[in-house]
Amino acid sequence: MVSVCEKAGVLFMAGHIMHFMDGVRAARDLIADGEIGRVLVARGARTGWVDDDGSVPGWKRRRETSGGHLFHHIHELDVIQLVMGRAERVTMIGGNLAHPDVAADEDDVLLASLEFPGGAVGTMQWGSAFRVPEHYVEFLGTTGSVRIDLQAVGVEVRTADGVRRLNLHRSAEEDAERLAEYEASRSGGGVDYGNPHMRPPRWLIGIMERELEYLHGLLRGEREVDPVLAGLTDGSAARDSIATAHALTLSLAEDRKVSVAELA
Protein backbone atom coordinates (compact mmCIF):
# COMPACT_ATOMS: atom_id res chain seq x y z
CA MET A 1 0.00 0.00 0.00
CA VAL A 2 1.80 3.10 -1.22
CA SER A 3 0.77 6.71 -1.55
CA VAL A 4 -0.03 7.62 -5.14
CA CYS A 5 -0.93 11.26 -4.73
CA GLU A 6 -1.65 14.05 -2.31
CA LYS A 7 -3.78 16.97 -3.47
CA ALA A 8 -6.23 19.37 -1.88
CA GLY A 9 -5.76 17.74 1.50
CA VAL A 10 -6.60 14.28 0.18
CA LEU A 11 -4.10 11.46 0.62
CA PHE A 12 -5.09 8.40 -1.37
CA MET A 13 -3.52 5.02 -0.78
CA ALA A 14 -3.36 2.35 -3.49
CA GLY A 15 -3.82 -1.33 -2.76
CA HIS A 16 -7.24 -1.28 -1.08
CA ILE A 17 -9.10 -2.76 -4.03
CA MET A 18 -11.13 -5.20 -1.94
CA HIS A 19 -13.06 -2.20 -0.59
CA PHE A 20 -14.44 -1.76 -4.11
CA MET A 21 -15.83 -5.29 -4.45
CA ASP A 22 -19.64 -5.31 -4.35
CA GLY A 23 -19.71 -8.23 -1.94
CA VAL A 24 -17.24 -6.69 0.50
CA ARG A 25 -19.19 -3.44 0.62
CA ALA A 26 -22.48 -5.31 1.08
CA ALA A 27 -20.97 -7.41 3.89
CA ARG A 28 -19.62 -4.35 5.66
CA ASP A 29 -22.95 -2.52 5.39
CA LEU A 30 -25.12 -5.36 6.69
CA ILE A 31 -22.74 -5.95 9.62
CA ALA A 32 -22.86 -2.23 10.42
CA ASP A 33 -26.66 -2.44 10.31
CA GLY A 34 -26.61 -5.19 12.96
CA GLU A 35 -27.87 -7.98 10.73
CA ILE A 36 -25.63 -10.60 12.39
CA GLY A 37 -25.69 -9.01 15.84
CA ARG A 38 -22.49 -8.20 17.68
CA VAL A 39 -19.44 -9.61 15.92
CA LEU A 40 -17.57 -11.98 18.22
CA VAL A 41 -15.00 -13.56 15.90
CA ALA A 42 -13.32 -12.60 12.63
CA ARG A 43 -11.44 -15.20 10.60
CA GLY A 44 -9.39 -15.01 7.45
CA ALA A 45 -7.18 -17.26 5.35
CA ARG A 46 -5.11 -16.96 2.20
CA THR A 47 -3.28 -20.23 1.83
CA GLY A 48 -2.20 -22.76 -0.76
CA TRP A 49 0.81 -24.70 -1.97
CA VAL A 50 3.70 -23.49 -4.12
CA ASP A 51 6.13 -25.92 -5.74
CA ASP A 52 9.77 -24.97 -6.19
CA ASP A 53 10.54 -25.21 -9.89
CA GLY A 54 14.21 -24.28 -9.54
CA SER A 55 13.80 -20.83 -11.05
CA VAL A 56 14.94 -17.62 -9.40
CA PRO A 57 12.02 -16.44 -7.25
CA GLY A 58 10.32 -13.16 -8.07
CA TRP A 59 10.28 -10.17 -5.75
CA LYS A 60 7.18 -11.33 -3.90
CA ARG A 61 8.88 -14.48 -2.63
CA ARG A 62 11.84 -12.58 -1.20
CA ARG A 63 11.40 -11.15 2.26
CA GLU A 64 13.70 -8.17 1.65
CA THR A 65 11.59 -6.88 -1.23
CA SER A 66 8.04 -7.86 -0.27
CA GLY A 67 8.01 -8.48 3.47
CA GLY A 68 6.63 -11.96 2.82
CA HIS A 69 3.06 -13.25 2.62
CA LEU A 70 1.86 -11.05 5.48
CA PHE A 71 2.64 -7.83 3.61
CA HIS A 72 2.02 -8.61 -0.06
CA HIS A 73 -1.13 -10.55 0.87
CA ILE A 74 -2.32 -7.93 3.36
CA HIS A 75 -5.74 -7.33 1.77
CA GLU A 76 -7.66 -9.70 4.04
CA LEU A 77 -6.23 -8.07 7.16
CA ASP A 78 -7.27 -4.71 5.71
CA VAL A 79 -10.87 -5.90 5.25
CA ILE A 80 -11.07 -7.45 8.72
CA GLN A 81 -9.94 -4.16 10.27
CA LEU A 82 -12.41 -2.25 8.07
CA VAL A 83 -15.16 -4.07 9.97
CA MET A 84 -13.58 -4.69 13.37
CA GLY A 85 -11.38 -1.64 13.81
CA ARG A 86 -7.64 -1.81 14.35
CA ALA A 87 -6.49 -4.75 16.43
CA GLU A 88 -5.22 -3.90 19.90
CA ARG A 89 -2.96 -6.90 20.63
CA VAL A 90 -1.64 -9.63 18.35
CA THR A 91 0.39 -12.82 18.36
CA MET A 92 1.85 -14.88 15.52
CA ILE A 93 3.69 -18.17 15.08
CA GLY A 94 5.11 -19.75 11.95
CA GLY A 95 8.20 -20.05 9.82
CA ASN A 96 9.58 -21.38 6.54
CA LEU A 97 8.53 -24.97 7.13
CA ALA A 98 8.05 -26.51 3.69
CA HIS A 99 10.59 -24.59 1.57
CA PRO A 100 13.69 -24.12 3.74
CA ASP A 101 16.19 -25.02 1.02
CA VAL A 102 14.96 -22.85 -1.87
CA ALA A 103 16.00 -19.36 -2.88
CA ALA A 104 12.68 -17.89 -1.73
CA ASP A 105 13.06 -16.98 1.92
CA GLU A 106 9.58 -15.84 2.95
CA ASP A 107 7.83 -17.69 5.76
CA ASP A 108 5.45 -20.22 4.22
CA VAL A 109 3.31 -20.70 7.36
CA LEU A 110 1.95 -17.76 9.35
CA LEU A 111 -0.74 -18.27 12.00
CA ALA A 112 -2.01 -15.14 13.74
CA SER A 113 -4.41 -14.21 16.52
CA LEU A 114 -5.85 -10.74 17.03
CA GLU A 115 -7.67 -9.02 19.88
CA PHE A 116 -10.02 -6.16 18.99
CA PRO A 117 -11.63 -3.30 20.95
CA GLY A 118 -14.68 -4.50 22.88
CA GLY A 119 -13.41 -8.03 23.41
CA ALA A 120 -13.87 -9.55 19.95
CA VAL A 121 -11.09 -11.79 18.65
CA GLY A 122 -9.79 -13.00 15.31
CA THR A 123 -7.58 -15.57 13.65
CA MET A 124 -5.76 -15.40 10.31
CA GLN A 125 -3.58 -17.71 8.23
CA TRP A 126 -1.22 -17.06 5.35
CA GLY A 127 1.26 -19.20 3.49
CA SER A 128 2.36 -21.45 0.66
CA ALA A 129 2.76 -24.68 2.68
CA PHE A 130 -0.94 -25.62 2.77
CA ARG A 131 -2.03 -28.56 0.59
CA VAL A 132 -5.67 -27.65 1.28
CA PRO A 133 -6.05 -24.11 -0.10
CA GLU A 134 -8.38 -21.55 1.48
CA HIS A 135 -9.15 -17.93 0.68
CA TYR A 136 -11.88 -16.22 2.67
CA VAL A 137 -12.80 -13.61 5.27
CA GLU A 138 -15.55 -14.48 7.76
CA PHE A 139 -17.38 -12.65 10.53
CA LEU A 140 -19.29 -14.58 13.21
CA GLY A 141 -21.83 -12.66 15.24
CA THR A 142 -24.34 -13.28 18.02
CA THR A 143 -27.22 -13.76 15.56
CA GLY A 144 -25.56 -14.79 12.32
CA SER A 145 -22.49 -14.84 10.13
CA VAL A 146 -21.08 -13.43 6.90
CA ARG A 147 -18.51 -15.27 4.80
CA ILE A 148 -16.71 -13.46 1.98
CA ASP A 149 -15.43 -16.42 -0.02
CA LEU A 150 -12.79 -15.50 -2.58
CA GLN A 151 -12.18 -19.11 -3.59
CA ALA A 152 -15.74 -20.45 -3.98
CA VAL A 153 -16.47 -16.82 -5.00
CA GLY A 154 -19.47 -15.19 -3.38
CA VAL A 155 -20.81 -13.85 -0.09
CA GLU A 156 -22.88 -16.07 2.19
CA VAL A 157 -25.09 -14.49 4.85
CA ARG A 158 -26.53 -16.75 7.56
CA THR A 159 -29.20 -15.50 9.98
CA ALA A 160 -32.24 -16.90 11.74
CA ASP A 161 -34.17 -16.14 8.54
CA GLY A 162 -32.04 -18.55 6.53
CA VAL A 163 -29.11 -18.40 4.13
CA ARG A 164 -28.75 -16.00 1.25
CA ARG A 165 -25.93 -15.50 -1.21
CA LEU A 166 -24.62 -12.36 -2.89
CA ASN A 167 -22.21 -11.79 -5.74
CA LEU A 168 -18.64 -10.93 -4.82
CA HIS A 169 -18.04 -8.89 -7.97
CA ARG A 170 -20.20 -6.86 -10.36
CA SER A 171 -21.98 -9.81 -11.92
CA ALA A 172 -22.42 -13.57 -11.82
CA GLU A 173 -20.25 -13.72 -14.94
CA GLU A 174 -17.31 -12.07 -13.19
CA ASP A 175 -17.73 -14.37 -10.19
CA ALA A 176 -17.72 -17.38 -12.52
CA GLU A 177 -14.55 -16.11 -14.20
CA ARG A 178 -12.77 -15.86 -10.85
CA LEU A 179 -14.02 -19.30 -9.80
CA ALA A 180 -12.61 -20.82 -12.98
CA GLU A 181 -9.23 -19.23 -12.31
CA TYR A 182 -9.06 -20.72 -8.82
CA GLU A 183 -10.09 -24.16 -10.05
CA ALA A 184 -7.29 -24.03 -12.64
CA SER A 185 -4.64 -22.75 -10.23
CA ARG A 186 -2.00 -25.19 -9.02
CA SER A 187 -1.83 -23.44 -5.65
CA GLY A 188 -5.58 -23.04 -5.22
CA GLY A 189 -5.37 -19.34 -6.09
CA GLY A 190 -4.84 -17.80 -2.68
CA VAL A 191 -1.07 -17.51 -3.06
CA ASP A 192 -0.73 -16.97 -6.81
CA TYR A 193 1.81 -14.28 -7.66
CA GLY A 194 0.54 -12.99 -11.00
CA ASN A 195 2.35 -12.43 -14.26
CA PRO A 196 3.11 -8.93 -15.63
CA HIS A 197 2.84 -10.25 -19.18
CA MET A 198 -0.77 -11.39 -18.78
CA ARG A 199 -3.82 -9.17 -19.05
CA PRO A 200 -5.70 -9.00 -15.72
CA PRO A 201 -9.10 -10.73 -15.62
CA ARG A 202 -12.31 -8.73 -15.92
CA TRP A 203 -13.13 -8.99 -12.22
CA LEU A 204 -9.78 -7.44 -11.30
CA ILE A 205 -9.98 -4.76 -13.99
CA GLY A 206 -13.46 -3.88 -12.73
CA ILE A 207 -12.45 -3.17 -9.14
CA MET A 208 -9.32 -1.30 -10.25
CA GLU A 209 -11.48 0.88 -12.48
CA ARG A 210 -13.80 1.61 -9.57
CA GLU A 211 -10.89 2.55 -7.33
CA LEU A 212 -9.46 4.92 -9.94
CA GLU A 213 -12.86 6.39 -10.77
CA TYR A 214 -13.38 7.18 -7.10
CA LEU A 215 -9.92 8.74 -6.78
CA HIS A 216 -10.26 10.86 -9.92
CA GLY A 217 -13.69 12.07 -8.82
CA LEU A 218 -12.19 13.32 -5.55
CA LEU A 219 -9.26 15.00 -7.24
CA ARG A 220 -11.53 16.78 -9.72
CA GLY A 221 -13.89 17.92 -7.01
CA GLU A 222 -16.74 15.99 -8.61
CA ARG A 223 -17.62 13.94 -5.53
CA GLU A 224 -17.40 13.97 -1.75
CA VAL A 225 -15.45 11.49 0.34
CA ASP A 226 -17.54 8.38 1.00
CA PRO A 227 -17.62 7.99 4.82
CA VAL A 228 -17.11 4.23 4.49
CA LEU A 229 -13.97 4.85 2.41
CA ALA A 230 -12.63 7.70 4.53
CA GLY A 231 -9.78 5.52 5.78
CA LEU A 232 -8.48 5.27 2.23
CA THR A 233 -8.23 9.01 1.75
CA ASP A 234 -6.88 10.04 5.14
CA GLY A 235 -4.34 7.22 5.13
CA SER A 236 -5.59 5.58 8.33
CA ALA A 237 -6.56 2.27 6.68
CA ALA A 238 -3.06 1.82 5.29
CA ARG A 239 -1.39 2.90 8.53
CA ASP A 240 -3.55 0.54 10.57
CA SER A 241 -2.87 -2.41 8.25
CA ILE A 242 0.87 -1.83 8.26
CA ALA A 243 0.97 -1.25 12.03
CA THR A 244 -0.86 -4.52 12.71
CA ALA A 245 1.29 -6.43 10.21
CA HIS A 246 4.42 -4.95 11.80
CA ALA A 247 3.19 -5.96 15.25
CA LEU A 248 2.55 -9.51 14.02
CA THR A 249 6.04 -9.67 12.54
CA LEU A 250 7.51 -8.49 15.83
CA SER A 251 5.47 -11.08 17.74
CA LEU A 252 6.92 -13.86 15.59
CA ALA A 253 10.48 -12.54 15.87
CA GLU A 254 10.37 -11.93 19.63
CA ASP A 255 8.02 -14.75 20.67
CA ARG A 256 5.59 -12.50 22.57
CA LYS A 257 2.18 -10.83 22.42
CA VAL A 258 2.54 -7.33 20.97
CA SER A 259 0.39 -4.25 21.47
CA VAL A 260 -0.24 -2.57 18.11
CA ALA A 261 -0.08 0.81 19.86
CA GLU A 262 3.67 0.23 20.24
CA LEU A 263 4.04 0.67 16.49
CA ALA A 264 1.13 2.88 15.40
C-alpha positions, 0 to 999 in steps of 0.5 A, spaced: 500 500 500 503 506 497 501 513 496 499 515 489 498 522 490 496 528 495 492 533 493 487 538 496 488 535 503 486 528 500 491 522 501 489 516 497 492 510 498 493 504 493 492 497 494 485 497 497 481 494 491 477 489 496 473 495 498 471 496 491 468 489 491 460 489 491 460 483 496 465 486 500 461 493 501 455 489 502 458 485 507 460 491 511 454 494 510 449 489 513 454 488 519 454 495 520 446 495 520 446 489 525 444 484 521 448 478 524 448 481 531 455 483 535 461 480 531 464 476 536 469 472 531 473 474 525 477 469 521 481 469 514 485 465 510 489 466 504 493 459 503 495 454 498 501 450 496 507 453 491 512 448 488 519 450 487 521 449 480 528 451 480 527 458 477 529 464 481 524 467 485 520 473 483 520 479 488 514 477 492 517 471 494 523 474 497 522 477 504 527 483 503 523 486 497 516 484 499 516 483 506 513 476 505 506 473 505 503 477 510 505 484 507 504 482 499 497 478 501 495 484 506 488 485 503 484 480 508 487 483 514 485 490 511 478 488 510 477 485 517 480 491 520 475 495 516 469 491 519 472 490 526 477 496 527 484 496 528 487 490 532 489 492 539 494 486 541 496 480 536 500 474 536 503 470 531 507 463 530 510 460 523 516 459 519 519 457 513 517 450 514 516 446 507 521 450 503 527 451 507 532 449 502 529 454 496 531 461 494 525 464 496 526 466 503 519 468 505 515 464 511 510 459 508 506 458 514 503 464 518 498 463 524 495 469 527 491 471 533 488 478 534 484 481 539 479 487 537 476 493 541 470 490 545 473 483 546 472 480 539 477 476 537 480 473 530 484 468 527 488 469 520 492 464 516 497 465 510 502 461 506 504 457 501 505 450 505 498 448 505 495 442 501 488 444 502 487 451 499 483 456 502 481 464 501 476 467 505 474 472 510 468 471 515 465 474 521 461 470 526 456 474 530 451 473 536 445 472 531 448 470 524 455 470 520 457 473 513 462 469 509 466 473 503 469 467 499 474 468 494 475 461 492 468 459 492 467 466 490 461 469 493 458 472 499 454 467 504 449 471 509 446 466 515 441 469 519 435 466 523 431 467 517 435 462 513 441 463 508 442 467 502 448 468 497 450 475 494 455 476 488 462 478 490 463 482 484 459 486 479 456 480 476 455 472 476 459 472 470 465 475 473 464 471 479 464 465 474 470 467 471 474 468 478 471 461 480 474 458 474 481 461 475 481 458 482 479 451 479 485 451 474 490 454 479 495 449 481 496 453 488 488 453 489 489 461 487 490 464 494 497 464 493 498 466 486 503 471 484 501 474 478 504 475 471 506 482 468 505 479 461 498 477 462 492 481 461 488 482 468 481 478 468 475 482 468 473 482 475 480 485 477 480 490 472 473 492 474 475 493 481 481 497 479 477 501 475 472 503 480 478 505 485 481 509 480 474 512 478 473 514 485 480 517 486 479 521 480 472 524 482 475 526 488 481 530 485 476 533 480 472 535 485 466 531 482 464 527 488 465 527 496 469 522 500 464 516 502 464 515 509 465 508 508 472 509 504 474 515 509 480 511 511 483 510 504 483 518 503 486 520 510 491 514 510 488 511 516 486 504 513 493 503 510 497 505 517 492 501 521 494 495 516 501 496 516 501 497 524 498 490 525 502 487 520 508 490 523 506 488 530 505 480 528 512 480 525 515 483 531 510 477 535 513 472 531 520 474 531 520 476 539 516 470 541 511 474 545 504 478 544 505 485 541 500 491 542 499 494 536 499 501 539 507 500 540 508 501 532 502 505 530 
